Amino acid sequence: MSLEIKKRKAVRAEPRIRWWKLNEDEYSRKFREEVSQVLGDKIEEDRWETISEVVRQKAKKVLGVTSGRRKEDKETWWWNEEVQESISKKKRAKMKWDRQMDEVTDKVTLFRSVADFQQLHEVAGKGGHITIIGGGFLGSELACALGYKTKSTKGSVTQVYPEYGNMAKVLPEYLSRWTTDKVKSEGVDIITHSTVKDVTTTPDGKLKLSFDTGKEVGFIYTFSLVYTL
C-alpha cells in the first residue's frame, strides 16, 4: 500500500502590470520618456487603442508584471513539494514501524499468570528460543524451569538484565553470584550489564534484540518479564 499526497491544484492568476511603481520618481520618469518616444507630444482621441497598447507595452517594459502565481495564504505558504515529500516519508516510516510492532507483539509475552508459564513451557518443549528480560526472583526461577525443560530439546533460554548477577538487588554479592552459577547450570545463557534498547524483526521472522552495549542477538521467541522481587 502506498500513500500519495495529492498536490494542491495551482490557481493561475492573470499577470498584472506593477502600476504601483509609478509612485517612485525613477520609474515615473522613465515611463513618460518611453511613451513620449513612441506617441510624440500630441495624443489624439481616435488613436486611443494605439495609445492604450503603447502604454501597456511600455509599462510592462519599465514597471514589469507580476508572476501570475496565486498568492499563498499565511497558513499554507510552507506546503511545498519538499514538505509534502518529508511528510510522505514519515508516514511510510510510521506504517513500517506499525507493521514491525505487530510482528514483535505476536512474539512477546508479559508474564502474569499460570497460563503464561504454560505457554512458555510449551514453547521450550518444542525447541523454541526464549529470552527473559529481568534478573529478579521471578525471572530467575522461570529461567531455571525453562532452562531445565530445554535440556531435552533443541531450544534455548537466555536471561538478560542490567545487574552483575541474578537477584543482585536483594541478595548479597556472594549469594547473587552463586544463584547466577546455579541458573547457568540449568542451561541458561545469561547476559549481564545489558539493557534492551530496541526490538526488531528479521526477514526470516526472528526477533532481533539490540542492547545498550552494542550487542545484537536474534531469537525466535522473546519473553518479556515484569520485574518482581
Backbone bond lengths (Angstrom), bond angles and torsions (degrees), N, CA, C in turn:
res aa  C-N    CA-C-N  psi(-1)  N-CA   C-N-CA  omega(-1)  CA-C   N-CA-C  phi
1 M - - - 1.466 - - 1.519 109.18 -
2 S 1.299 116.95 129.47 1.456 121.13 -179.22 1.514 109.78 -117.33
3 L 1.305 114.81 145.49 1.452 120.40 178.49 1.517 109.31 -101.44
4 E 1.288 115.91 137.37 1.460 120.41 178.99 1.508 108.41 -131.69
5 I 1.296 115.95 121.32 1.455 120.58 178.16 1.515 108.39 -88.91
6 K 1.305 115.73 119.59 1.455 119.84 -177.81 1.523 110.31 -67.88
7 K 1.310 114.89 133.37 1.451 119.77 178.29 1.521 110.15 -74.59
8 R 1.306 114.52 140.36 1.461 119.28 177.28 1.525 109.08 -66.41
9 K 1.309 116.39 131.72 1.452 121.21 -179.75 1.519 109.27 -69.75
10 A 1.311 115.08 121.83 1.456 119.48 -178.13 1.525 110.68 -72.48
11 V 1.311 114.57 134.58 1.463 120.41 177.18 1.522 107.39 -101.20
12 R 1.316 115.57 111.75 1.458 120.62 -175.64 1.520 110.12 -87.23
13 A 1.313 116.06 117.30 1.462 120.46 178.57 1.525 109.24 -93.50
14 E 1.311 116.37 156.52 1.458 121.75 179.26 1.529 109.30 -71.65
15 P 1.342 117.13 127.36 1.464 119.02 177.71 1.527 110.58 -56.77
16 R 1.309 115.97 137.67 1.459 120.22 -178.16 1.522 110.58 -118.45
17 I 1.336 114.73 146.25 1.467 119.74 176.44 1.521 108.80 -71.86
18 R 1.291 115.75 139.77 1.463 120.41 -177.91 1.537 110.56 -83.97
19 W 1.319 114.71 69.97 1.460 120.36 -176.25 1.524 112.25 -61.44
20 W 1.315 116.77 -27.03 1.462 119.25 -176.94 1.529 112.74 -63.05
21 K 1.329 116.18 -16.07 1.455 118.92 178.97 1.528 112.47 -71.06
22 L 1.335 115.65 -15.22 1.471 118.53 177.77 1.519 111.23 -65.95
23 N 1.313 117.57 -14.26 1.464 120.56 176.84 1.529 111.52 -71.74
24 E 1.334 115.43 -14.90 1.463 119.45 178.89 1.534 108.81 -93.67
25 D 1.302 117.12 131.81 1.459 122.75 -174.07 1.524 112.61 -56.32
26 E 1.302 117.50 -42.53 1.457 120.11 -176.58 1.519 111.52 -62.98
27 Y 1.330 117.65 -45.97 1.460 121.34 179.44 1.525 111.01 -68.68
28 S 1.323 116.30 -37.91 1.469 120.13 -179.85 1.525 110.85 -62.99
29 R 1.328 116.77 -44.71 1.457 121.22 -179.98 1.521 111.34 -64.43
30 K 1.314 116.95 -46.64 1.456 120.94 -178.23 1.520 111.18 -64.63
31 F 1.328 116.39 -36.26 1.461 120.64 179.74 1.531 110.25 -64.46
32 R 1.325 116.86 -44.73 1.466 120.46 179.88 1.522 110.69 -62.28
33 E 1.304 117.11 -40.02 1.456 120.87 179.73 1.527 111.36 -64.30
34 E 1.299 117.24 -42.92 1.462 121.56 -179.19 1.529 110.76 -63.83
35 V 1.307 116.34 -43.59 1.469 120.16 -178.20 1.531 110.10 -68.78
36 S 1.327 116.58 -41.46 1.462 120.52 -178.01 1.519 112.05 -64.45
37 Q 1.305 117.51 -34.27 1.456 120.81 179.93 1.521 111.76 -63.69
38 V 1.299 116.89 -29.85 1.462 120.85 -177.95 1.522 111.30 -91.11
39 L 1.325 117.79 -45.06 1.462 121.60 -172.41 1.523 113.39 -92.56
40 G 1.304 117.51 -21.04 1.454 118.71 -176.78 1.518 109.61 81.19
41 D 1.331 114.34 -165.70 1.456 118.85 -177.01 1.515 112.96 -86.07
42 K 1.357 117.96 -24.18 1.456 120.71 -175.87 1.526 110.67 -103.02
43 I 1.293 116.08 130.62 1.457 122.34 179.38 1.518 108.51 -121.83
44 E 1.317 116.61 115.38 1.458 120.89 179.84 1.523 109.72 -95.63
45 E 1.332 115.74 146.95 1.459 121.15 -176.83 1.519 112.03 -63.08
46 D 1.375 117.87 -35.51 1.454 119.22 -176.91 1.530 112.39 -72.21
47 R 1.302 114.93 -5.50 1.456 118.42 177.91 1.531 111.02 -102.68
48 W 1.317 115.93 20.77 1.461 120.08 -173.97 1.537 112.84 -58.15
49 E 1.345 116.65 -42.58 1.460 119.12 -178.64 1.526 110.69 -60.47
50 T 1.330 114.63 -41.58 1.463 118.68 178.22 1.519 110.74 -66.32
51 I 1.331 114.04 -43.51 1.464 119.32 179.98 1.527 110.81 -60.51
52 S 1.323 114.45 -45.46 1.461 120.34 -178.42 1.531 111.23 -60.04
53 E 1.326 114.44 -42.44 1.463 118.78 -179.08 1.524 111.08 -67.04
54 V 1.337 115.92 -42.02 1.461 120.11 179.00 1.521 110.87 -62.39
55 V 1.322 115.28 -44.37 1.466 119.89 -179.32 1.527 110.64 -60.10
56 R 1.341 114.83 -44.36 1.476 118.40 -179.08 1.534 110.97 -64.28
57 Q 1.335 115.92 -43.29 1.461 119.42 -178.73 1.527 111.53 -63.78
58 K 1.327 115.72 -44.69 1.454 119.40 -179.57 1.524 111.18 -69.13
59 A 1.314 116.00 -33.39 1.465 119.55 178.52 1.533 110.07 -65.63
60 K 1.332 115.56 -42.01 1.468 119.15 177.93 1.525 110.86 -62.80
61 K 1.360 114.88 -38.66 1.451 119.42 -178.20 1.521 111.55 -68.81
62 V 1.315 116.09 -44.40 1.465 120.76 -174.57 1.522 112.69 -84.79
63 L 1.329 115.17 -45.41 1.464 119.69 -173.39 1.522 113.67 -92.50
64 G 1.338 115.30 -26.88 1.456 118.83 -176.87 1.519 111.65 83.09
65 V 1.323 116.33 172.06 1.465 121.49 -179.90 1.527 109.24 -128.37
66 T 1.314 114.67 161.76 1.466 120.05 176.79 1.524 109.32 -72.62
67 S 1.316 116.45 164.29 1.466 121.23 -176.55 1.517 113.12 -72.34
68 G 1.317 116.92 -20.80 1.460 119.21 -177.73 1.514 112.99 87.54
69 R 1.321 115.71 -1.92 1.460 118.74 178.67 1.521 110.49 -79.91
70 R 1.350 113.84 149.99 1.458 118.97 179.74 1.516 109.00 -67.92
71 K 1.310 115.87 133.56 1.450 120.04 177.36 1.516 108.94 -68.91
72 E 1.330 116.11 124.75 1.451 119.67 -175.12 1.517 110.64 -78.85
73 D 1.336 115.08 143.43 1.449 120.37 177.09 1.522 109.55 -68.30
74 K 1.323 115.88 153.83 1.450 119.86 179.40 1.522 111.43 -60.41
75 E 1.341 115.63 -33.26 1.455 119.76 -176.97 1.520 112.72 -78.54
76 T 1.351 118.42 -17.06 1.468 119.89 -173.75 1.520 113.57 -122.69
77 W 1.323 117.96 10.17 1.462 119.56 -177.48 1.521 112.10 -62.58
78 W 1.330 117.01 -26.74 1.456 120.85 -176.18 1.519 112.47 -82.45
79 W 1.335 119.11 -8.43 1.468 121.85 -172.27 1.521 110.04 -81.27
80 N 1.320 116.64 66.82 1.456 120.53 179.34 1.524 110.05 -100.90
81 E 1.331 116.65 -178.88 1.462 120.75 -176.49 1.526 112.07 -63.87
82 E 1.326 116.58 -35.22 1.465 119.75 -179.93 1.523 111.03 -63.58
83 V 1.339 115.80 -43.16 1.464 120.19 178.88 1.519 110.40 -66.39
84 Q 1.331 117.00 -42.07 1.460 120.58 179.60 1.526 111.06 -61.43
85 E 1.331 116.69 -41.11 1.462 120.12 179.41 1.520 110.59 -65.37
86 S 1.341 116.33 -39.63 1.458 120.35 178.73 1.519 111.21 -63.02
87 I 1.333 116.38 -43.02 1.466 120.83 178.88 1.517 110.20 -65.10
88 S 1.326 116.56 -40.95 1.463 120.73 179.32 1.525 110.91 -61.17
89 K 1.339 117.21 -42.09 1.465 121.06 178.88 1.517 110.72 -63.17
90 K 1.328 116.55 -40.63 1.459 120.11 -179.72 1.523 111.03 -65.98
91 K 1.327 116.74 -37.25 1.459 119.79 178.79 1.519 110.94 -67.57
92 R 1.340 116.19 -40.06 1.464 119.21 177.93 1.524 110.83 -64.97
93 A 1.335 116.10 -40.20 1.465 120.05 178.39 1.524 110.83 -65.04
94 K 1.348 115.60 -37.83 1.471 119.87 179.01 1.520 110.60 -64.97
95 M 1.321 117.37 -41.44 1.460 120.85 178.63 1.525 110.81 -64.02
96 K 1.338 116.27 -41.13 1.464 120.35 178.55 1.516 110.13 -63.66
97 W 1.337 116.49 -42.08 1.461 120.67 179.02 1.522 110.83 -63.46
98 D 1.330 117.71 -42.19 1.466 121.29 178.85 1.525 111.12 -61.47
99 R 1.341 116.54 -41.70 1.467 119.79 178.76 1.522 110.69 -63.87
100 Q 1.328 115.91 -42.40 1.460 119.63 179.20 1.519 111.09 -64.11
101 M 1.332 116.70 -40.12 1.456 119.80 -179.48 1.515 111.17 -65.97
102 D 1.338 117.22 -36.14 1.469 120.28 176.47 1.527 110.19 -62.78
103 E 1.335 115.82 -43.09 1.460 120.18 179.75 1.527 110.88 -66.88
104 V 1.333 116.70 -37.93 1.463 120.66 179.40 1.517 110.63 -68.32
105 T 1.333 116.23 -43.69 1.462 120.77 -177.94 1.514 111.64 -58.84
106 D 1.319 116.57 -36.22 1.468 120.26 -179.96 1.523 111.84 -64.54
107 K 1.318 117.15 -20.13 1.463 120.53 -175.54 1.528 112.91 -110.21
108 V 1.309 117.49 6.18 1.462 121.30 -177.72 1.523 110.23 -115.34
109 T 1.322 116.20 135.23 1.460 121.77 178.35 1.523 109.37 -123.12
110 L 1.298 116.56 134.23 1.457 121.82 174.11 1.528 106.88 -98.34
111 F 1.331 115.93 111.48 1.468 120.38 -172.89 1.529 111.23 -70.12
112 R 1.354 115.19 117.30 1.459 120.19 -179.27 1.519 113.60 -137.66
113 S 1.309 117.42 -22.42 1.462 118.84 -171.93 1.520 111.90 -143.34
114 V 1.342 114.50 174.10 1.458 121.13 176.49 1.520 110.05 -62.18
115 A 1.336 116.06 -35.68 1.466 120.52 179.64 1.525 110.93 -60.74
116 D 1.337 116.73 -36.78 1.465 120.22 177.80 1.524 110.68 -64.67
117 F 1.342 116.31 -41.70 1.465 119.77 178.46 1.524 110.94 -63.88
118 Q 1.327 116.26 -41.68 1.466 120.10 179.62 1.523 110.93 -62.19
119 Q 1.329 115.98 -39.24 1.464 120.21 178.40 1.527 110.54 -63.46
120 L 1.325 116.70 -45.81 1.459 121.03 179.67 1.523 111.36 -67.14
121 H 1.311 116.72 -37.62 1.465 121.17 178.61 1.525 110.05 -62.13
122 E 1.327 115.79 -37.81 1.467 120.65 178.05 1.524 110.86 -67.54
123 V 1.330 116.57 -41.49 1.467 120.74 177.99 1.526 110.36 -61.28
124 A 1.327 116.71 -44.64 1.466 120.94 179.07 1.520 111.07 -63.00
125 G 1.346 116.45 -38.73 1.458 120.53 -179.99 1.510 113.10 -66.99
126 K 1.322 116.72 -23.68 1.462 121.05 -179.86 1.531 112.19 -93.64
127 G 1.310 116.01 7.57 1.465 118.91 178.45 1.509 113.91 86.00
128 G 1.325 116.52 22.43 1.457 119.57 179.81 1.520 112.42 -77.46
129 H 1.305 115.43 164.54 1.467 121.67 178.75 1.525 107.93 -108.84
130 I 1.311 116.81 123.14 1.461 121.94 -173.87 1.522 110.10 -121.05
131 T 1.319 115.59 136.73 1.458 121.17 175.33 1.515 108.80 -115.57
132 I 1.307 116.94 128.42 1.461 122.12 178.35 1.520 107.90 -106.97
133 I 1.314 115.72 123.55 1.461 121.03 179.32 1.523 107.86 -98.26
134 G 1.309 116.84 114.35 1.458 120.91 179.90 1.514 111.88 125.75
135 G 1.341 116.61 138.80 1.462 121.00 -176.97 1.507 114.11 -117.01
136 G 1.352 116.68 22.68 1.458 120.25 178.33 1.518 112.08 -77.31
137 F 1.333 115.71 -170.37 1.460 120.67 -176.98 1.521 111.71 -62.22
138 L 1.325 117.49 -48.76 1.458 121.05 -177.77 1.522 111.15 -63.47
139 G 1.330 116.26 -43.08 1.457 120.03 179.56 1.512 112.50 -64.21
140 S 1.337 116.20 -39.76 1.467 120.35 -179.71 1.522 111.16 -68.88
141 E 1.329 116.46 -42.06 1.463 120.53 178.71 1.526 110.92 -63.64
142 L 1.325 116.00 -41.52 1.459 120.80 179.23 1.527 110.90 -66.12
143 A 1.333 116.09 -40.68 1.464 120.44 179.56 1.520 110.94 -60.70
144 C 1.340 116.96 -41.82 1.469 120.55 179.01 1.521 110.98 -63.66
145 A 1.331 116.85 -44.77 1.464 121.11 -177.52 1.525 111.39 -64.32
146 L 1.323 116.81 -45.06 1.462 120.00 -178.75 1.525 111.30 -74.40
147 G 1.344 116.48 -35.08 1.457 119.64 177.81 1.517 111.39 -62.80
148 Y 1.319 115.87 -41.32 1.466 120.44 177.94 1.523 110.36 -62.30
149 K 1.349 116.27 -38.22 1.462 120.91 -179.80 1.521 111.24 -65.00
150 T 1.325 117.79 -39.38 1.470 120.72 -175.76 1.528 113.13 -76.02
151 K 1.337 116.81 -7.34 1.469 118.72 178.03 1.520 111.57 -62.09
152 S 1.330 116.06 -30.05 1.468 120.19 -179.01 1.527 112.09 -97.05
153 T 1.308 117.12 4.10 1.471 121.22 178.78 1.525 108.71 -126.87
154 K 1.318 116.11 -175.90 1.461 120.77 178.35 1.525 111.38 -97.46
155 G 1.323 115.75 14.65 1.456 119.61 -179.43 1.516 112.39 -81.57
156 S 1.316 115.40 -178.09 1.463 120.40 179.13 1.520 109.69 -153.35
157 V 1.313 114.98 156.59 1.464 121.56 178.02 1.521 108.29 -129.34
158 T 1.316 116.22 131.43 1.461 122.03 177.22 1.520 108.36 -123.46
159 Q 1.307 116.70 136.58 1.462 121.66 177.54 1.521 108.92 -117.78
160 V 1.325 115.70 130.15 1.466 121.40 -176.41 1.521 109.76 -123.16
161 Y 1.318 116.92 133.72 1.467 120.43 175.95 1.533 109.13 -158.79
162 P 1.338 117.28 160.62 1.467 120.67 -176.37 1.525 114.89 -83.16
163 E 1.330 118.09 -12.43 1.463 120.82 -178.08 1.532 111.81 -80.96
164 Y 1.331 116.56 177.44 1.470 120.78 179.97 1.518 112.32 -83.35
165 G 1.341 117.70 -17.47 1.455 120.06 -178.60 1.518 111.97 -160.61
166 N 1.322 116.86 171.08 1.462 121.82 179.11 1.528 110.86 -63.90
167 M 1.321 114.98 136.88 1.464 123.27 178.45 1.526 112.45 52.73
168 A 1.324 116.05 33.59 1.465 121.32 -178.07 1.527 112.27 -64.72
169 K 1.299 116.85 -20.18 1.461 120.02 -178.83 1.524 112.41 -76.87
170 V 1.335 117.05 -21.10 1.466 119.23 -174.28 1.527 113.45 -122.59
171 L 1.319 118.12 -13.72 1.463 121.17 -177.53 1.521 111.12 -111.02
172 P 1.329 117.39 151.24 1.466 120.08 171.53 1.526 109.04 -59.42
173 E 1.309 116.77 157.45 1.459 119.94 -174.44 1.521 112.93 -57.28
174 Y 1.341 117.59 -42.05 1.469 118.86 -176.80 1.520 111.56 -66.36
175 L 1.363 117.66 -35.12 1.462 120.54 177.56 1.527 111.10 -73.08
176 S 1.325 115.99 -35.17 1.462 119.98 178.34 1.528 110.21 -63.62
177 R 1.314 116.08 -43.54 1.460 119.53 -179.60 1.530 110.76 -68.30
178 W 1.333 116.85 -36.60 1.469 119.84 176.69 1.522 110.15 -62.81
179 T 1.353 116.21 -42.64 1.463 120.91 179.01 1.523 110.69 -63.27
180 T 1.315 116.17 -40.18 1.464 120.71 179.04 1.524 110.73 -61.06
181 D 1.332 115.93 -44.08 1.469 119.41 178.34 1.527 110.99 -63.60
182 K 1.335 116.30 -36.47 1.466 120.82 179.25 1.523 110.56 -64.79
183 V 1.324 116.35 -44.10 1.470 120.46 179.16 1.527 109.98 -63.27
184 K 1.322 116.60 -41.88 1.467 120.38 178.78 1.523 111.58 -62.06
185 S 1.348 116.17 -35.75 1.467 119.93 -178.92 1.521 112.21 -66.16
186 E 1.315 116.46 -18.69 1.465 120.88 177.43 1.526 111.45 -86.91
187 G 1.316 116.92 5.98 1.459 120.93 176.42 1.517 114.90 92.97
188 V 1.339 116.47 15.52 1.471 120.56 -178.67 1.525 110.02 -91.30
189 D 1.322 116.01 131.84 1.462 121.86 175.19 1.520 107.57 -88.07
190 I 1.313 117.33 122.14 1.463 121.10 -175.09 1.526 110.76 -109.60
191 I 1.323 115.44 133.07 1.464 122.24 176.09 1.520 107.10 -117.03
192 T 1.329 117.06 108.51 1.461 121.74 -178.30 1.527 111.24 -95.98
193 H 1.331 115.25 170.27 1.467 122.50 177.17 1.532 111.78 50.87
194 S 1.312 116.27 39.43 1.474 120.22 -176.98 1.523 111.00 -138.73
195 T 1.311 114.80 141.54 1.461 122.12 176.50 1.520 108.67 -126.83
196 V 1.320 116.43 134.33 1.462 120.72 179.35 1.522 109.37 -71.06
197 K 1.331 116.03 125.96 1.460 121.32 -179.66 1.520 112.71 -105.63
198 D 1.328 117.07 -27.04 1.463 119.34 -177.46 1.520 109.42 -154.93
199 V 1.327 115.37 147.45 1.462 122.02 177.20 1.518 107.91 -129.71
200 T 1.325 117.49 121.95 1.460 122.08 179.27 1.524 109.23 -133.24
201 T 1.320 115.52 172.09 1.462 120.23 177.85 1.522 109.72 -109.90
202 T 1.325 115.95 147.25 1.459 122.17 177.79 1.524 108.94 -95.25
203 P 1.342 118.68 162.57 1.469 121.14 -179.89 1.523 114.06 -55.86
204 D 1.344 117.03 -27.53 1.468 119.08 -179.15 1.526 112.58 -91.24
205 G 1.340 116.68 11.68 1.460 120.01 173.77 1.512 115.62 91.58
206 K 1.327 118.23 2.92 1.456 120.37 179.39 1.525 110.37 -84.01
207 L 1.323 114.65 160.09 1.452 119.60 171.73 1.521 108.56 -91.20
208 K 1.313 116.00 140.95 1.456 120.47 176.25 1.512 108.36 -117.66
209 L 1.327 115.80 120.35 1.454 121.23 179.51 1.520 109.34 -98.10
210 S 1.325 116.33 131.01 1.459 121.51 176.57 1.526 108.14 -111.11
211 F 1.326 116.45 129.32 1.456 121.43 -176.92 1.522 111.31 -104.32
212 D 1.330 115.46 163.24 1.457 120.16 -179.98 1.524 112.14 -67.68
213 T 1.316 117.14 -13.44 1.467 121.43 177.56 1.526 112.25 -83.07
214 G 1.341 115.89 -7.32 1.456 120.52 -177.92 1.509 113.05 96.25
215 K 1.318 116.73 -8.34 1.458 121.03 -179.81 1.517 110.56 -77.20
216 E 1.330 116.86 146.12 1.459 122.53 176.91 1.522 108.96 -127.98
217 V 1.343 115.92 137.01 1.458 121.45 -179.38 1.513 108.56 -134.66
218 G 1.327 116.99 138.33 1.461 121.47 178.38 1.518 111.18 -106.79
219 F 1.328 116.81 136.13 1.454 122.60 179.43 1.519 109.68 -136.40
220 I 1.341 115.72 153.85 1.460 119.76 176.73 1.519 110.21 -78.28
221 Y 1.313 117.11 -37.11 1.459 120.78 -176.98 1.519 108.60 -136.53
222 T 1.288 117.26 133.50 1.455 121.23 -179.94 1.518 109.95 -121.48
223 F 1.297 115.48 134.34 1.459 120.96 179.43 1.515 108.73 -113.05
224 S 1.299 116.02 122.68 1.450 121.11 -179.96 1.522 109.03 -98.81
225 L 1.304 117.05 127.76 1.464 121.75 -172.60 1.522 111.82 -110.58
226 V 1.314 116.23 137.80 1.453 120.83 172.32 1.522 107.53 -76.51
227 Y 1.319 117.16 131.27 1.461 119.67 179.97 1.524 109.93 -65.33
228 T 1.316 116.83 123.24 1.459 122.32 179.93 1.520 108.89 -137.51
229 L 1.301 116.35 126.07 1.468 119.80 179.49 1.521 110.46 -79.64
